[in-house]
């Protein structure tokens, strides 16, 4: 996907409020370019994980587009498991951020349903961390996919395509329009 973008597309605002599409690519190469100890130190000295993540993504995104694409391509088999988060965290990160970049560009690049199943299982599990889903956002809601047999939770229903469910769960308000059910206004209010 990134290999086919023109300059205007690289500069497009992504669904992440802090990042353009180019910055998202910078974020996606971070684990390949910044060691875990170096990232941890940067997070401490920069005022937190999120702040440093934005900073390092922008720094890496300043590289030429061809270099960003080459790094993504050459490191496609790179395995990274952040301490304390497990392997589903990076899968979720890359799956969601791919849509963060693709959706504003009108591109249909997305993960297959089995990947979205794993992402939804992770996002609705007890092992998910507040960097993905703030505590309390999903409490008392029942999520149901309409494109595959998947559901989680109890309470007012939030239903829709797996991708839209996952994107809404992590706070991408644009995905709320693809959902229905009595729980959607509750999820919207909790997502800010």
C-alpha positions as CSV (number, residue, x, y, z in Angstrom):
1,X,0.0,0.0,0.0
2,X,2.6,2.5,1.0
3,X,4.7,1.8,-2.1
4,X,2.0,3.1,-4.3
5,X,1.4,6.5,-2.6
6,X,2.1,9.9,-4.2
7,X,3.4,13.0,-2.3
8,X,-0.1,14.3,-1.6
9,X,-1.2,10.9,-0.1
10,X,1.9,10.7,2.1
11,X,0.9,14.2,3.5
12,X,-2.7,13.2,4.1
13,X,-3.9,13.4,7.7
14,X,-4.4,9.8,9.1
15,X,-7.0,8.8,11.6
16,X,-4.4,9.3,14.3
17,X,-4.8,12.9,15.3
18,X,-1.0,13.4,15.7
19,X,0.1,11.8,12.5
20,X,0.0,12.1,8.7
21,X,0.1,8.9,6.6
22,X,3.9,9.4,6.4
23,X,4.1,9.5,10.2
24,X,2.1,6.3,10.5
25,X,4.7,4.6,8.3
26,X,7.4,6.1,10.6
27,X,5.6,4.5,13.5
28,X,5.3,1.1,11.8
29,X,9.1,1.0,11.3
30,X,9.9,2.0,14.9
31,X,10.4,-1.5,16.3
32,X,12.8,-2.2,13.5
33,X,14.8,1.0,14.0
34,X,14.7,1.7,17.8
35,X,15.7,-0.9,20.3
36,X,13.3,-1.6,23.2
37,X,15.8,-0.2,25.8
38,X,16.3,2.9,23.8
39,X,12.5,3.4,23.3
40,X,11.9,2.9,27.0
41,X,14.6,5.5,27.9
42,X,13.1,7.9,25.3
43,X,9.7,7.4,26.8
44,X,10.9,8.2,30.3
45,X,12.9,11.3,29.2
46,X,10.1,12.6,26.8
47,X,7.2,12.5,29.3
48,X,5.6,9.1,28.5
49,X,5.1,6.4,25.9
50,X,2.6,8.3,23.7
51,X,4.6,11.5,23.6
52,X,7.8,9.7,22.6
53,X,6.0,7.5,20.2
54,X,4.8,10.6,18.3
55,X,8.3,12.1,18.4
56,X,10.1,9.0,17.1
57,X,7.5,8.3,14.4
58,X,7.9,11.9,13.1
59,X,11.7,11.6,13.2
60,X,11.6,8.3,11.3
61,X,9.0,9.6,8.9
62,X,11.4,12.3,7.7
63,X,13.3,9.6,5.8
64,X,12.6,9.4,2.1
65,X,9.4,7.6,1.1
66,X,11.4,5.0,-0.8
67,X,13.4,4.2,2.3
68,X,10.2,3.9,4.5
69,X,8.7,1.5,1.9
70,X,11.9,-0.5,1.6
71,X,12.2,-0.9,5.4
72,X,8.6,-2.1,5.6
73,X,9.2,-4.5,2.8
74,X,12.6,-5.8,4.0
75,X,11.4,-6.2,7.5
76,X,8.0,-7.8,6.8
77,X,9.0,-11.0,8.6
78,X,10.4,-9.1,11.6
79,X,9.0,-10.4,14.8
80,X,8.6,-8.0,17.7
81,X,6.9,-8.6,21.0
82,X,7.0,-5.6,23.4
83,X,7.7,-6.6,27.0
84,X,4.5,-7.3,28.9
85,X,2.2,-7.0,25.9
86,X,2.6,-10.3,24.0
87,X,2.6,-10.9,20.2
88,X,-1.0,-9.7,19.7
89,X,-0.1,-6.2,20.6
90,X,2.1,-5.6,17.5
91,X,-0.4,-7.4,15.3
92,X,-3.1,-5.1,16.6
93,X,-0.9,-2.1,16.2
94,X,-0.1,-2.8,12.5
95,X,-3.6,-3.9,11.7
96,X,-5.2,-0.7,13.1
97,X,-2.5,1.7,11.8
98,X,-2.8,0.3,8.3
99,X,-6.4,1.3,8.4
100,X,-5.5,4.6,10.0
101,X,-3.5,5.4,6.8
102,X,-5.7,3.6,4.2
103,X,-9.1,4.8,5.2
104,X,-8.6,8.6,4.7
105,X,-7.0,7.8,1.3
106,X,-10.1,5.8,0.3
107,X,-8.0,2.6,0.0
108,X,-9.5,-0.8,0.9
109,X,-6.2,-2.2,2.2
110,X,-7.2,-4.2,5.2
111,X,-6.4,-7.4,7.1
112,X,-8.3,-10.7,6.5
113,X,-11.1,-11.6,8.9
114,X,-9.0,-14.1,10.9
115,X,-6.6,-11.3,11.8
116,X,-9.5,-9.0,12.8
117,X,-10.8,-11.9,15.0
118,X,-7.4,-12.1,16.8
119,X,-7.4,-8.3,17.1
120,X,-10.9,-8.2,18.5
121,X,-10.1,-11.0,20.9
122,X,-7.1,-9.1,22.1
123,X,-8.9,-5.7,22.4
124,X,-11.7,-7.2,24.5
125,X,-9.5,-9.4,26.7
126,X,-8.2,-8.8,30.2
127,X,-4.6,-8.6,28.8
128,X,-5.2,-5.5,26.7
129,X,-3.5,-2.4,28.1
130,X,-4.8,1.2,28.3
131,X,-2.5,2.2,25.5
132,X,-5.0,0.4,23.2
133,X,-8.3,0.6,25.2
134,X,-8.7,2.9,28.2
135,X,-10.2,1.1,31.2
136,X,-14.0,1.2,31.3
137,X,-14.5,2.0,27.6
138,X,-16.0,-1.5,26.9
139,X,-17.6,-2.2,30.3
140,X,-21.3,-3.2,30.1
141,X,-21.4,-3.4,26.3
142,X,-22.0,-6.4,24.0
143,X,-20.0,-6.4,20.8
144,X,-21.1,-8.5,17.8
145,X,-19.5,-8.8,14.4
146,X,-21.9,-8.9,11.4
147,X,-19.3,-10.3,9.0
148,X,-18.3,-13.4,11.0
149,X,-19.3,-15.3,14.1
150,X,-17.7,-13.2,16.8
151,X,-19.0,-11.5,19.9
152,X,-17.9,-10.4,23.4
153,X,-19.4,-8.8,26.5
154,X,-22.8,-8.2,27.9
155,X,-25.1,-5.2,27.8
156,X,-26.4,-2.9,25.1
157,X,-25.3,-4.1,21.7
158,X,-22.7,-2.6,19.4
159,X,-22.7,-4.5,16.1
160,X,-21.1,-4.1,12.7
161,X,-18.2,-5.3,10.6
162,X,-15.2,-6.6,12.5
163,X,-12.9,-3.9,11.2
164,X,-15.3,-1.1,12.3
165,X,-15.8,-2.7,15.7
166,X,-12.0,-2.9,16.3
167,X,-11.4,0.7,15.1
168,X,-14.2,2.0,17.3
169,X,-13.0,0.1,20.3
170,X,-9.6,1.8,20.0
171,X,-11.2,5.2,19.7
172,X,-11.5,5.9,15.9
173,X,-14.8,7.8,16.0
174,X,-15.1,7.7,12.2
175,X,-15.8,3.9,12.5
176,X,-18.9,4.6,14.7
177,X,-20.9,5.4,11.6
178,X,-20.4,1.8,10.4
179,X,-22.0,0.4,13.6
180,X,-25.5,0.1,15.0
181,X,-27.2,-0.9,18.2
182,X,-28.2,0.7,21.5
183,X,-24.6,0.6,22.8
184,X,-23.2,2.8,20.0
185,X,-24.0,6.1,21.8
186,X,-22.5,4.8,25.0
187,X,-19.3,3.8,23.2
188,X,-19.2,7.1,21.4
189,X,-19.5,9.1,24.7
190,X,-16.8,7.0,26.3
191,X,-14.5,7.5,23.3
192,X,-14.7,11.3,23.5
